[in-house]
Amino acid sequence: MRTATRATRLAVQIALLVAVLATGVFVMLRPYLGDQEQVFRQGRIDQVVSKGPVTLANVEWKLDSLKAYTKLVDDEGEEISLDAPAGSVIMLATFTVTPKEGLYLKDGGFSCGATLQDDRGNTWEGQSAFGLKIPTACSDDDHPFTMDKPGTVAQVYVVPSSAVPHLTGLVVEDSEAYRRVMITP
Protein backbone atom coordinates (compact mmCIF):
# COMPACT_ATOMS: atom_id res chain seq x y z
CA MET A 1 0.00 0.00 0.00
CA ARG A 2 2.90 2.33 0.66
CA THR A 3 4.13 1.91 -2.91
CA ALA A 4 0.72 2.94 -4.28
CA THR A 5 0.68 6.01 -2.02
CA ARG A 6 4.14 7.03 -3.12
CA ALA A 7 3.25 6.52 -6.79
CA THR A 8 0.12 8.62 -6.40
CA ARG A 9 2.04 11.35 -4.59
CA LEU A 10 4.74 11.34 -7.32
CA ALA A 11 2.10 11.53 -10.08
CA VAL A 12 0.43 14.50 -8.36
CA GLN A 13 3.79 16.25 -7.94
CA ILE A 14 4.67 15.74 -11.62
CA ALA A 15 1.24 17.00 -12.71
CA LEU A 16 1.64 20.04 -10.47
CA LEU A 17 5.14 20.71 -11.87
CA VAL A 18 3.84 20.51 -15.46
CA ALA A 19 0.97 22.88 -14.61
CA VAL A 20 3.34 25.40 -12.99
CA LEU A 21 5.74 25.25 -15.97
CA ALA A 22 2.88 25.67 -18.46
CA THR A 23 1.56 28.66 -16.53
CA GLY A 24 5.04 30.20 -16.45
CA VAL A 25 5.50 29.78 -20.21
CA PHE A 26 2.06 31.25 -20.87
CA VAL A 27 2.73 34.26 -18.63
CA MET A 28 6.10 34.88 -20.34
CA LEU A 29 4.78 34.60 -23.91
CA ARG A 30 1.41 36.30 -23.51
CA PRO A 31 2.70 39.88 -23.83
CA TYR A 32 4.63 38.98 -26.98
CA LEU A 33 1.86 37.00 -28.65
CA GLY A 34 -0.89 39.43 -27.73
CA ASP A 35 0.87 42.70 -28.56
CA GLN A 36 0.43 43.28 -32.30
CA GLU A 37 2.31 46.58 -32.15
CA GLN A 38 5.42 44.94 -30.71
CA VAL A 39 5.31 42.14 -33.27
CA PHE A 40 4.85 44.73 -36.06
CA ARG A 41 7.85 46.77 -34.83
CA GLN A 42 10.01 43.65 -35.00
CA GLY A 43 9.42 43.50 -38.76
CA ARG A 44 6.92 40.70 -39.20
CA ILE A 45 5.65 40.35 -42.79
CA ASP A 46 2.02 39.24 -42.79
CA GLN A 47 1.60 38.37 -46.44
CA VAL A 48 3.75 37.78 -49.54
CA VAL A 49 2.22 38.40 -52.97
CA SER A 50 3.68 38.13 -56.44
CA LYS A 51 3.42 41.51 -58.21
CA GLY A 52 0.03 42.24 -56.66
CA PRO A 53 -2.38 43.85 -56.63
CA VAL A 54 -2.69 44.15 -52.89
CA THR A 55 -4.76 46.73 -51.00
CA LEU A 56 -3.25 48.17 -47.86
CA ALA A 57 -4.40 51.29 -45.98
CA ASN A 58 -6.92 52.12 -48.74
CA VAL A 59 -4.24 52.04 -51.43
CA GLU A 60 -3.98 49.32 -54.06
CA TRP A 61 -0.38 48.46 -55.01
CA LYS A 62 0.74 46.55 -58.10
CA LEU A 63 4.44 46.09 -58.89
CA ASP A 64 5.02 46.69 -62.59
CA SER A 65 8.80 46.25 -62.67
CA LEU A 66 11.98 46.14 -60.60
CA LYS A 67 15.12 46.82 -62.65
CA ALA A 68 18.78 47.44 -61.90
CA TYR A 69 20.68 50.40 -63.40
CA THR A 70 24.15 51.85 -63.06
CA LYS A 71 22.79 55.40 -63.55
CA LEU A 72 19.49 57.14 -64.25
CA VAL A 73 19.07 59.90 -66.84
CA ASP A 74 16.44 62.60 -67.32
CA ASP A 75 14.60 63.63 -70.52
CA GLU A 76 17.65 65.47 -71.84
CA GLY A 77 20.07 62.58 -71.26
CA GLU A 78 21.68 64.20 -68.21
CA GLU A 79 22.54 61.92 -65.31
CA ILE A 80 20.19 62.24 -62.34
CA SER A 81 22.15 63.03 -59.18
CA LEU A 82 21.74 60.44 -56.45
CA ASP A 83 23.61 59.69 -53.26
CA ALA A 84 25.22 56.57 -54.74
CA PRO A 85 28.64 55.44 -53.52
CA ALA A 86 31.07 53.68 -55.87
CA GLY A 87 30.15 50.06 -56.51
CA SER A 88 26.46 50.56 -55.86
CA VAL A 89 23.53 49.69 -58.08
CA ILE A 90 20.38 51.75 -58.59
CA MET A 91 17.18 49.74 -58.35
CA LEU A 92 14.12 51.31 -59.98
CA ALA A 93 10.72 49.94 -58.97
CA THR A 94 7.61 51.11 -60.78
CA PHE A 95 4.17 50.64 -59.26
CA THR A 96 0.61 51.16 -60.35
CA VAL A 97 -0.98 52.80 -57.33
CA THR A 98 -4.73 53.28 -56.96
CA PRO A 99 -6.17 55.31 -54.07
CA LYS A 100 -9.37 53.67 -52.80
CA GLU A 101 -12.42 55.02 -51.03
CA GLY A 102 -11.60 56.05 -47.46
CA LEU A 103 -8.16 57.49 -48.24
CA TYR A 104 -7.67 61.19 -47.59
CA LEU A 105 -6.32 62.88 -50.72
CA LYS A 106 -4.79 66.18 -49.69
CA ASP A 107 -4.22 68.42 -52.72
CA GLY A 108 -4.43 65.40 -55.04
CA GLY A 109 -1.80 63.37 -53.19
CA PHE A 110 -1.13 61.10 -50.25
CA SER A 111 1.82 59.59 -48.46
CA CYS A 112 3.16 56.35 -49.89
CA GLY A 113 6.39 54.47 -49.89
CA ALA A 114 7.86 51.01 -50.14
CA THR A 115 11.00 49.53 -48.61
CA LEU A 116 13.30 47.27 -50.61
CA GLN A 117 14.37 44.16 -48.70
CA ASP A 118 16.80 41.30 -49.23
CA ASP A 119 16.87 37.76 -47.88
CA ARG A 120 19.47 38.71 -45.25
CA GLY A 121 17.19 41.20 -43.48
CA ASN A 122 18.69 44.38 -44.98
CA THR A 123 16.29 47.14 -46.02
CA TRP A 124 16.62 50.28 -48.14
CA GLU A 125 14.38 53.32 -48.16
CA GLY A 126 13.55 55.06 -51.43
CA GLN A 127 15.45 58.17 -52.56
CA SER A 128 14.16 61.23 -54.37
CA ALA A 129 15.24 61.34 -57.99
CA PHE A 130 14.49 64.79 -59.43
CA GLY A 131 14.14 64.76 -63.21
CA LEU A 132 12.85 61.21 -63.57
CA LYS A 133 9.99 60.88 -66.08
CA ILE A 134 7.83 59.03 -63.56
CA PRO A 135 6.93 60.73 -60.25
CA THR A 136 8.77 59.31 -57.23
CA ALA A 137 6.12 60.31 -54.69
CA CYS A 138 2.36 59.95 -54.43
CA SER A 139 2.07 63.64 -53.55
CA ASP A 140 3.62 65.10 -56.71
CA ASP A 141 1.88 68.40 -57.61
CA ASP A 142 2.48 67.80 -61.32
CA HIS A 143 0.88 64.34 -61.24
CA PRO A 144 -2.14 64.49 -58.90
CA PHE A 145 -4.02 61.32 -58.00
CA THR A 146 -7.79 60.93 -58.13
CA MET A 147 -9.89 58.43 -56.22
CA ASP A 148 -10.20 54.97 -57.84
CA LYS A 149 -8.00 55.98 -60.78
CA PRO A 150 -4.65 54.18 -61.18
CA GLY A 151 -1.45 56.20 -61.36
CA THR A 152 2.18 55.26 -61.82
CA VAL A 153 4.85 55.99 -59.23
CA ALA A 154 8.53 55.03 -59.12
CA GLN A 155 10.70 54.26 -56.13
CA VAL A 156 14.49 54.58 -56.44
CA TYR A 157 16.86 52.59 -54.21
CA VAL A 158 20.65 52.62 -54.04
CA VAL A 159 22.00 49.24 -52.93
CA PRO A 160 25.44 47.61 -52.84
CA SER A 161 26.07 45.45 -55.91
CA SER A 162 26.59 42.42 -53.66
CA ALA A 163 22.98 42.72 -52.44
CA VAL A 164 21.33 42.58 -55.88
CA PRO A 165 21.15 38.75 -56.15
CA HIS A 166 19.65 38.61 -52.65
CA LEU A 167 16.79 41.10 -53.18
CA THR A 168 13.47 39.49 -52.36
CA GLY A 169 10.86 42.21 -52.79
CA LEU A 170 9.32 45.49 -51.76
CA VAL A 171 7.51 45.92 -48.47
CA VAL A 172 4.50 48.19 -48.01
CA GLU A 173 2.87 48.65 -44.62
CA ASP A 174 -0.10 50.00 -42.76
CA SER A 175 1.11 51.15 -39.35
CA GLU A 176 -2.42 51.74 -38.06
CA ALA A 177 -3.57 48.17 -38.73
CA TYR A 178 -0.12 46.71 -37.92
CA ARG A 179 0.00 44.98 -41.30
CA ARG A 180 3.00 44.54 -43.60
CA VAL A 181 2.97 42.98 -47.09
CA MET A 182 5.92 42.01 -49.31
CA ILE A 183 5.41 42.32 -53.07
CA THR A 184 7.83 40.10 -54.99
CA PRO A 185 8.83 40.66 -58.63
C-alpha positions as CSV (number, residue, x, y, z in Angstrom):
1,M,0.0,0.0,0.0
2,R,2.9,2.3,0.7
3,T,4.1,1.9,-2.9
4,A,0.7,2.9,-4.3
5,T,0.7,6.0,-2.0
6,R,4.1,7.0,-3.1
7,A,3.2,6.5,-6.8
8,T,0.1,8.6,-6.4
9,R,2.0,11.3,-4.6
10,L,4.7,11.3,-7.3
11,A,2.1,11.5,-10.1
12,V,0.4,14.5,-8.4
13,Q,3.8,16.3,-7.9
14,I,4.7,15.7,-11.6
15,A,1.2,17.0,-12.7
16,L,1.6,20.0,-10.5
17,L,5.1,20.7,-11.9
18,V,3.8,20.5,-15.5
19,A,1.0,22.9,-14.6
20,V,3.3,25.4,-13.0
21,L,5.7,25.3,-16.0
22,A,2.9,25.7,-18.5
23,T,1.6,28.7,-16.5
24,G,5.0,30.2,-16.5
25,V,5.5,29.8,-20.2
26,F,2.1,31.2,-20.9
27,V,2.7,34.3,-18.6
28,M,6.1,34.9,-20.3
29,L,4.8,34.6,-23.9
30,R,1.4,36.3,-23.5
31,P,2.7,39.9,-23.8
32,Y,4.6,39.0,-27.0
33,L,1.9,37.0,-28.7
34,G,-0.9,39.4,-27.7
35,D,0.9,42.7,-28.6
36,Q,0.4,43.3,-32.3
37,E,2.3,46.6,-32.2
38,Q,5.4,44.9,-30.7
39,V,5.3,42.1,-33.3
40,F,4.9,44.7,-36.1
41,R,7.9,46.8,-34.8
42,Q,10.0,43.6,-35.0
43,G,9.4,43.5,-38.8
44,R,6.9,40.7,-39.2
45,I,5.6,40.4,-42.8
46,D,2.0,39.2,-42.8
47,Q,1.6,38.4,-46.4
48,V,3.7,37.8,-49.5
49,V,2.2,38.4,-53.0
50,S,3.7,38.1,-56.4
51,K,3.4,41.5,-58.2
52,G,0.0,42.2,-56.7
53,P,-2.4,43.9,-56.6
54,V,-2.7,44.2,-52.9
55,T,-4.8,46.7,-51.0
56,L,-3.3,48.2,-47.9
57,A,-4.4,51.3,-46.0
58,N,-6.9,52.1,-48.7
59,V,-4.2,52.0,-51.4
60,E,-4.0,49.3,-54.1
61,W,-0.4,48.5,-55.0
62,K,0.7,46.6,-58.1
63,L,4.4,46.1,-58.9
64,D,5.0,46.7,-62.6
65,S,8.8,46.3,-62.7
66,L,12.0,46.1,-60.6
67,K,15.1,46.8,-62.6
68,A,18.8,47.4,-61.9
69,Y,20.7,50.4,-63.4
70,T,24.2,51.8,-63.1
71,K,22.8,55.4,-63.6
72,L,19.5,57.1,-64.3
73,V,19.1,59.9,-66.8
74,D,16.4,62.6,-67.3
75,D,14.6,63.6,-70.5
76,E,17.7,65.5,-71.8
77,G,20.1,62.6,-71.3
78,E,21.7,64.2,-68.2
79,E,22.5,61.9,-65.3
80,I,20.2,62.2,-62.3
81,S,22.1,63.0,-59.2
82,L,21.7,60.4,-56.5
83,D,23.6,59.7,-53.3
84,A,25.2,56.6,-54.7
85,P,28.6,55.4,-53.5
86,A,31.1,53.7,-55.9
87,G,30.2,50.1,-56.5
88,S,26.5,50.6,-55.9
89,V,23.5,49.7,-58.1
90,I,20.4,51.8,-58.6
91,M,17.2,49.7,-58.4
92,L,14.1,51.3,-60.0
93,A,10.7,49.9,-59.0
94,T,7.6,51.1,-60.8
95,F,4.2,50.6,-59.3
96,T,0.6,51.2,-60.4
97,V,-1.0,52.8,-57.3
98,T,-4.7,53.3,-57.0
99,P,-6.2,55.3,-54.1
100,K,-9.4,53.7,-52.8
101,E,-12.4,55.0,-51.0
102,G,-11.6,56.0,-47.5
103,L,-8.2,57.5,-48.2
104,Y,-7.7,61.2,-47.6
105,L,-6.3,62.9,-50.7
106,K,-4.8,66.2,-49.7
107,D,-4.2,68.4,-52.7
108,G,-4.4,65.4,-55.0
109,G,-1.8,63.4,-53.2
110,F,-1.1,61.1,-50.3
111,S,1.8,59.6,-48.5
112,C,3.2,56.3,-49.9
113,G,6.4,54.5,-49.9
114,A,7.9,51.0,-50.1
115,T,11.0,49.5,-48.6
116,L,13.3,47.3,-50.6
117,Q,14.4,44.2,-48.7
118,D,16.8,41.3,-49.2
119,D,16.9,37.8,-47.9
120,R,19.5,38.7,-45.3
121,G,17.2,41.2,-43.5
122,N,18.7,44.4,-45.0
123,T,16.3,47.1,-46.0
124,W,16.6,50.3,-48.1
125,E,14.4,53.3,-48.2
126,G,13.5,55.1,-51.4
127,Q,15.5,58.2,-52.6
128,S,14.2,61.2,-54.4
129,A,15.2,61.3,-58.0
130,F,14.5,64.8,-59.4
131,G,14.1,64.8,-63.2
132,L,12.9,61.2,-63.6
133,K,10.0,60.9,-66.1
134,I,7.8,59.0,-63.6
135,P,6.9,60.7,-60.2
136,T,8.8,59.3,-57.2
137,A,6.1,60.3,-54.7
138,C,2.4,60.0,-54.4
139,S,2.1,63.6,-53.6
140,D,3.6,65.1,-56.7
141,D,1.9,68.4,-57.6
142,D,2.5,67.8,-61.3
143,H,0.9,64.3,-61.2
144,P,-2.1,64.5,-58.9
145,F,-4.0,61.3,-58.0
146,T,-7.8,60.9,-58.1
147,M,-9.9,58.4,-56.2
148,D,-10.2,55.0,-57.8
149,K,-8.0,56.0,-60.8
150,P,-4.6,54.2,-61.2
151,G,-1.4,56.2,-61.4
152,T,2.2,55.3,-61.8
153,V,4.8,56.0,-59.2
154,A,8.5,55.0,-59.1
155,Q,10.7,54.3,-56.1
156,V,14.5,54.6,-56.4
157,Y,16.9,52.6,-54.2
158,V,20.7,52.6,-54.0
159,V,22.0,49.2,-52.9
160,P,25.4,47.6,-52.8
161,S,26.1,45.5,-55.9
162,S,26.6,42.4,-53.7
163,A,23.0,42.7,-52.4
164,V,21.3,42.6,-55.9
165,P,21.2,38.8,-56.2
166,H,19.7,38.6,-52.6
167,L,16.8,41.1,-53.2
168,T,13.5,39.5,-52.4
169,G,10.9,42.2,-52.8
170,L,9.3,45.5,-51.8
171,V,7.5,45.9,-48.5
172,V,4.5,48.2,-48.0
173,E,2.9,48.7,-44.6
174,D,-0.1,50.0,-42.8
175,S,1.1,51.1,-39.4
176,E,-2.4,51.7,-38.1
177,A,-3.6,48.2,-38.7
178,Y,-0.1,46.7,-37.9
179,R,0.0,45.0,-41.3
180,R,3.0,44.5,-43.6
181,V,3.0,43.0,-47.1
182,M,5.9,42.0,-49.3
183,I,5.4,42.3,-53.1
184,T,7.8,40.1,-55.0
185,P,8.8,40.7,-58.6
